[in-house]
Amino acid sequence: MEPLKLVARLWERIEARDWDGVAGLIAEDAVIEWPVSGERIVGRANFIAVNSSDDGYSDERSVELLRIVADGDLVVTEVEMPQDHVLYRAVSLWTVRDGEVVAAREYWTSPGQDPAPRWRAGYVEPLPVD
């Protein structure tokens, strides 16, 4: 499966909470990095455990794939995951080899979480609310 389609399928399986389906798309020794929280997830089993844990993200209701682009083995996605009181957005850089995700860097945040400094006010305008 080509890298773009594989990563699109990965997000579909995550939204469906089909952890066996997700596992089939992630290499056993994959490394996924979350620089914002300073964490590295090493291995398929740990990636599945983090995402499927009742203590973690299992209560999310939807995953909307906003954008996906690919250049060879590199796939970049932007997704949105609304929860009851917060909206999460992520930009993820996925590396695909031999039909599996072998690495990723994901940048997660919530809109407005990092307020703009006042000094930029004369040079910028607010983004429209989606």
Contacts in CASP RR format, 6 or more apart in sequence:
PFRMAT RR
TARGET T0000
AUTHOR 0000-0000-0000
METHOD contacts of the structure
MODEL  1
MEPLKLVARLWERIEARDWDGVAGLIAEDAVIEWPVSGERIVGRANFIAV
NSSDDGYSDERSVELLRIVADGDLVVTEVEMPQDHVLYRAVSLWTVRDGE
VVAAREYWTSPGQDPAPRWRAGYVEPLPVD
1 9 0 8 1.000
1 99 0 8 1.000
2 70 0 8 1.000
3 70 0 8 1.000
3 72 0 8 1.000
3 73 0 8 1.000
3 74 0 8 1.000
3 75 0 8 1.000
3 94 0 8 1.000
3 96 0 8 1.000
3 99 0 8 1.000
4 68 0 8 1.000
4 69 0 8 1.000
4 70 0 8 1.000
4 75 0 8 1.000
6 25 0 8 1.000
6 75 0 8 1.000
6 96 0 8 1.000
6 99 0 8 1.000
6 100 0 8 1.000
6 101 0 8 1.000
7 68 0 8 1.000
7 70 0 8 1.000
7 75 0 8 1.000
7 77 0 8 1.000
7 94 0 8 1.000
7 96 0 8 1.000
7 101 0 8 1.000
8 65 0 8 1.000
8 68 0 8 1.000
9 25 0 8 1.000
10 22 0 8 1.000
10 25 0 8 1.000
10 26 0 8 1.000
10 94 0 8 1.000
10 101 0 8 1.000
11 63 0 8 1.000
11 65 0 8 1.000
11 77 0 8 1.000
11 79 0 8 1.000
13 19 0 8 1.000
13 21 0 8 1.000
13 22 0 8 1.000
13 25 0 8 1.000
14 22 0 8 1.000
14 51 0 8 1.000
14 63 0 8 1.000
15 62 0 8 1.000
15 63 0 8 1.000
17 52 0 8 1.000
17 58 0 8 1.000
19 48 0 8 1.000
19 51 0 8 1.000
19 52 0 8 1.000
22 47 0 8 1.000
22 48 0 8 1.000
22 51 0 8 1.000
23 44 0 8 1.000
23 48 0 8 1.000
24 44 0 8 1.000
24 100 0 8 1.000
25 99 0 8 1.000
25 100 0 8 1.000
25 101 0 8 1.000
26 43 0 8 1.000
26 44 0 8 1.000
26 47 0 8 1.000
26 48 0 8 1.000
26 100 0 8 1.000
26 101 0 8 1.000
27 43 0 8 1.000
27 44 0 8 1.000
27 97 0 8 1.000
27 100 0 8 1.000
27 101 0 8 1.000
27 102 0 8 1.000
28 43 0 8 1.000
28 44 0 8 1.000
29 42 0 8 1.000
29 43 0 8 1.000
29 44 0 8 1.000
29 102 0 8 1.000
30 42 0 8 1.000
30 43 0 8 1.000
30 44 0 8 1.000
30 47 0 8 1.000
30 100 0 8 1.000
30 101 0 8 1.000
30 102 0 8 1.000
30 103 0 8 1.000
30 104 0 8 1.000
31 40 0 8 1.000
31 41 0 8 1.000
31 42 0 8 1.000
31 43 0 8 1.000
31 102 0 8 1.000
31 103 0 8 1.000
31 104 0 8 1.000
32 40 0 8 1.000
32 41 0 8 1.000
32 47 0 8 1.000
32 103 0 8 1.000
32 104 0 8 1.000
32 105 0 8 1.000
32 106 0 8 1.000
33 39 0 8 1.000
33 40 0 8 1.000
33 41 0 8 1.000
33 103 0 8 1.000
33 104 0 8 1.000
33 105 0 8 1.000
33 106 0 8 1.000
34 40 0 8 1.000
34 41 0 8 1.000
34 105 0 8 1.000
34 106 0 8 1.000
34 107 0 8 1.000
34 108 0 8 1.000
35 105 0 8 1.000
35 107 0 8 1.000
36 107 0 8 1.000
36 108 0 8 1.000
36 109 0 8 1.000
37 108 0 8 1.000
41 47 0 8 1.000
41 50 0 8 1.000
50 56 0 8 1.000
50 57 0 8 1.000
51 57 0 8 1.000
51 58 0 8 1.000
52 58 0 8 1.000
57 81 0 8 1.000
59 83 0 8 1.000
60 81 0 8 1.000
60 82 0 8 1.000
60 83 0 8 1.000
60 88 0 8 1.000
61 82 0 8 1.000
61 83 0 8 1.000
62 81 0 8 1.000
62 82 0 8 1.000
63 79 0 8 1.000
63 80 0 8 1.000
63 81 0 8 1.000
64 79 0 8 1.000
64 80 0 8 1.000
64 81 0 8 1.000
65 77 0 8 1.000
65 78 0 8 1.000
65 79 0 8 1.000
66 78 0 8 1.000
66 79 0 8 1.000
66 80 0 8 1.000
66 89 0 8 1.000
67 76 0 8 1.000
67 77 0 8 1.000
67 78 0 8 1.000
68 75 0 8 1.000
68 76 0 8 1.000
68 77 0 8 1.000
68 78 0 8 1.000
69 75 0 8 1.000
69 76 0 8 1.000
70 76 0 8 1.000
73 95 0 8 1.000
73 96 0 8 1.000
73 97 0 8 1.000
74 93 0 8 1.000
74 94 0 8 1.000
74 95 0 8 1.000
74 96 0 8 1.000
75 93 0 8 1.000
75 94 0 8 1.000
75 96 0 8 1.000
76 91 0 8 1.000
76 92 0 8 1.000
76 93 0 8 1.000
76 94 0 8 1.000
77 90 0 8 1.000
77 91 0 8 1.000
77 92 0 8 1.000
77 94 0 8 1.000
78 89 0 8 1.000
78 90 0 8 1.000
78 91 0 8 1.000
78 92 0 8 1.000
79 89 0 8 1.000
79 90 0 8 1.000
79 92 0 8 1.000
80 87 0 8 1.000
80 88 0 8 1.000
80 89 0 8 1.000
81 87 0 8 1.000
81 88 0 8 1.000
81 89 0 8 1.000
81 90 0 8 1.000
82 88 0 8 1.000
86 110 0 8 1.000
87 110 0 8 1.000
87 111 0 8 1.000
88 108 0 8 1.000
88 109 0 8 1.000
88 110 0 8 1.000
89 108 0 8 1.000
89 109 0 8 1.000
89 110 0 8 1.000
89 111 0 8 1.000
90 106 0 8 1.000
90 107 0 8 1.000
90 108 0 8 1.000
90 109 0 8 1.000
91 106 0 8 1.000
91 107 0 8 1.000
92 104 0 8 1.000
92 105 0 8 1.000
92 106 0 8 1.000
92 107 0 8 1.000
93 104 0 8 1.000
93 105 0 8 1.000
93 106 0 8 1.000
94 101 0 8 1.000
94 103 0 8 1.000
94 104 0 8 1.000
95 101 0 8 1.000
95 102 0 8 1.000
95 103 0 8 1.000
95 104 0 8 1.000
96 102 0 8 1.000
111 127 0 8 1.000
116 124 0 8 1.000
END
